[in-house]
């Protein structure tokens, strides 16, 4: 559980830092990229916090969901921050791959919850 809590904390702190930088240090398109990146990063940091307990319990699909979430944060948010800094992306289409990783993590979370829950009562 510790690694997921650590990653949630780091991502939460980074998101707040980038949000502050985006509101005071950049303008135009760069400010929008930073705002979007920090919003997504903070949302997914909170999701990682919630996933930590389930990963520690070894529930099926929750650990892969958390791993994809961390990868998605790095690819999606990281690429937006790099664009705001004016750094060229090393691989084309990094941002959409990050978004796909985030969506896949949420789908795995949903399937994992379905498999772990008592869905027969629905």
C-alpha positions in Angstrom: 0.0 0.0 0.0 2.9 2.3 0.7 4.0 2.8 -2.9 0.6 3.7 -4.0 0.2 6.2 -1.2 3.6 7.7 -2.0 2.6 8.0 -5.7 -0.7 9.6 -4.7 1.1 12.1 -2.5 3.7 13.0 -5.0 1.2 13.4 -7.8 -1.1 15.5 -5.5 1.8 17.8 -4.6 3.0 18.1 -8.2 -0.5 18.9 -9.3 -0.8 21.8 -6.8 2.6 23.1 -7.8 1.9 23.0 -11.5 -1.5 24.7 -10.9 0.2 27.5 -9.1 2.8 27.8 -11.8 0.0 27.8 -14.5 -1.9 30.6 -12.8 1.1 32.8 -12.2 3.9 31.8 -14.5 2.5 31.2 -18.0 0.0 32.7 -20.4 -2.0 31.7 -23.5 -2.0 28.1 -24.7 0.7 27.2 -22.1 -1.6 28.3 -19.2 -4.4 26.1 -20.6 -2.2 23.1 -21.0 -0.9 23.5 -17.4 -4.4 24.0 -16.0 -5.7 20.8 -17.8 -2.6 18.8 -16.8 -2.8 19.8 -13.1 -6.6 19.2 -13.0 -6.2 15.6 -14.4 -3.1 14.9 -12.2 -4.9 16.0 -9.0 -8.0 14.0 -9.9 -6.0 10.8 -10.6 -3.8 11.4 -7.5 -7.1 11.1 -5.5 -8.1 8.0 -7.4 -4.7 6.4 -6.6 -5.3 7.2 -3.0 -8.5 5.3 -3.1 -7.0 2.4 -5.1 -4.1 2.0 -2.6 -6.2 -0.1 -0.2 -7.5 -2.4 -2.9 -4.0 -2.9 -4.4 -2.8 -3.9 -0.9 -5.5 -6.5 -0.6 -4.4 -8.0 -3.9 -7.7 -7.6 -5.6 -7.7 -8.6 -9.2 -7.3 -5.8 -11.8 -6.8 -3.0 -9.3 -3.0 -3.1 -9.4 -2.9 -3.0 -13.2 -5.5 -0.2 -13.1 -3.2 1.7 -10.7 -0.1 1.1 -12.9 -2.0 2.3 -16.0 -3.1 5.3 -14.0 0.4 6.3 -13.1 1.6 5.7 -16.7 -1.3 7.8 -17.9 -0.5 10.7 -15.5 3.1 10.7 -16.7 2.2 10.5 -20.4 -0.8 12.8 -20.5 0.0 15.4 -17.8 3.7 15.2 -18.4 3.4 15.9 -22.1 1.1 18.9 -21.4 3.7 20.3 -19.0 6.5 19.8 -21.5 4.5 21.5 -24.2 3.9 24.4 -21.8 7.6 24.6 -21.2 8.2 24.7 -25.0 10.0 21.3 -25.0 9.4 19.1 -28.0 7.8 15.8 -27.3 10.2 12.9 -28.0 7.4 10.7 -29.4 4.5 11.9 -31.4 1.0 11.2 -30.0 2.3 10.9 -26.4 -0.7 12.9 -25.0 -3.4 10.6 -26.6 -1.6 7.5 -25.4 -1.6 8.9 -21.9 -5.4 9.6 -22.2 -5.9 6.0 -23.5 -3.9 4.7 -20.5 -6.1 6.8 -18.1 -9.3 5.6 -19.7 -8.1 2.0 -19.7 -7.2 2.3 -16.0 -10.8 3.4 -15.2 -12.3 0.6 -17.3 -10.1 -1.9 -15.4 -11.2 -0.4 -12.1 -14.8 -0.8 -13.2 -14.4 -4.4 -14.2 -12.4 -5.1 -11.1 -15.2 -3.7 -9.0 -17.7 -5.7 -10.9 -15.7 -8.9 -10.3 -15.2 -8.1 -6.6 -18.7 -6.9 -5.8 -22.0 -8.5 -5.3 -23.5 -7.4 -8.6 -26.1 -10.2 -8.6 -28.3 -8.0 -6.3 -28.4 -5.1 -8.8 
